Amino acid sequence: MVSPCPDGVPTLPGRWLDRRARLCPVSSPEPVRTPEPSTGVDLRVNVGTVRLKNPIIAASGTFGYGLEFAHLVDLNRLGGIVVKGLSAQPMAGAAAPRMCETASGMVNAIGLQNIGVRAFVAEKLPQLRHFNAAIIANVFGCTVSEYVEVISILEDAEGLTAYELNISCPNVEKGGAEYSTDPILTAEVVAAARSASTRPLWVKLSPLIGRIGLTAKASEEAGADALVIANTYPSLCIDAHNRKSRLGSTTGGLSGPAIKPITMRLVYEASRVTKIPIVGLGGIEGPADVAEYMLAGASAVEVGTAHFVDPRASEKLVGNLEMWCRDANTFEISKLRGSLEA
Ligand SMILES: Cc1cc2nc3c(=O)[nH]c(=O)nc-3n(C[C@H](O)[C@H](O)[C@H](O)COP(=O)(O)O)c2cc1C
């Protein structure tokens, strides 16, 4: 059951998110610090040819199409917004319940519900492009030709900065194996998307792979401009009282603070075998989390589950990051990238 928070934004009742909200009455895990007029901190970063005014990007599926948050969040403060995953046809998504909490995060099985790429181009993008944040379209399909179809439709639209290819999807032509779990399937879908696209192509990997280096390399060689590491971790939550899964589609994907150290290792390992930039995400809440991902090798980060604790999480993080950098005598945040000491 979903209960409204004081802002009127739906939040999940339960253990971790509730506890977070109680501990932090302003509903943000971090105290909010308003940057002084001139901190001297340069938050600008590059993800390949994409220049962002700061490294904070709202993650796909946790921030709608961005517009739903515009009355609460100053979207112009964000480095970027990755919109909800787009498919060739609208999708109704999975059976309810679709989300449940865990000790330090949440598990979701939304089932990639979305309005379809054509409705996005006609109804959302014209408004979204007026905001001063990079707009990144998250793209997925069940076949390679569906990925290509979505990109081809987006190619004719103005106002997009890049594509983020979600390859944690079952390939119905290959017995349902996820593209991301097999370097050959990864290379096939990335190469097809590359040929269809004139915009920067970011490839979002699944964490469920034995050696991330193989998929990372396969993406790079097939033409990816950046890697996004990573998606959620396949999980199962059971209600022992009724002996049923807590989710309508039985299994789901784990996200939030629980996955941060595991994903950060993937960022670190991928950064050692590829030359293309990495966008890191998984469990980011505060400015130190951002710095840690950058030290591990990320050029920028995305914020996901934190929006379910506080819809303004990523906006607040921009200001808090600036103050954190000043306190840490880090006046060019881009210099943190990959500077983990041995
Ligand atoms: C409710 C929900 C919906 C999501 N939908 C998508 C999606 O449509 N496409 C996608 O690539 N990732 C999706 N994700 C994954 C997030 O973008 C992100 O990779 C993951 O949650 C890890 O980051 P976090 O720990 O900061 O949430 C979704 C995550 C959540 C929690």
The ligand as an ORCA input file, in Angstrom:
! r2SCAN-3c Opt
* xyz 0 1
  C      11.301      1.618     -9.412
  C      12.488      1.471    -10.320
  C      12.300      1.467    -11.700
  C      13.396      1.328    -12.557
  N      13.208      1.364    -13.929
  C      14.278      1.302    -14.761
  C      14.120      1.418    -16.184
  O      13.017      1.608    -16.708
  N      15.240      1.311    -16.946
  C      16.490      1.136    -16.414
  O      17.480      1.071    -17.159
  N      16.670      1.064    -15.069
  C      15.602      1.135    -14.243
  N      15.789      1.066    -12.874
  C      17.154      0.883    -12.329
  C      17.747      2.225    -11.869
  O      17.858      3.139    -12.927
  C      19.131      2.007    -11.230
  O      19.983      1.382    -12.181
  C      19.092      1.130     -9.974
  O      17.942      1.398     -9.219
  C      20.354      1.299     -9.102
  O      20.493      2.608     -8.627
  P      19.955      3.079     -7.157
  O      20.503      2.101     -6.157
  O      20.450      4.487     -6.979
  O      18.473      3.007     -7.226
  C      14.696      1.182    -12.010
  C      14.873      1.201    -10.615
  C      13.792      1.338     -9.772
  C      14.018      1.372     -8.278
*
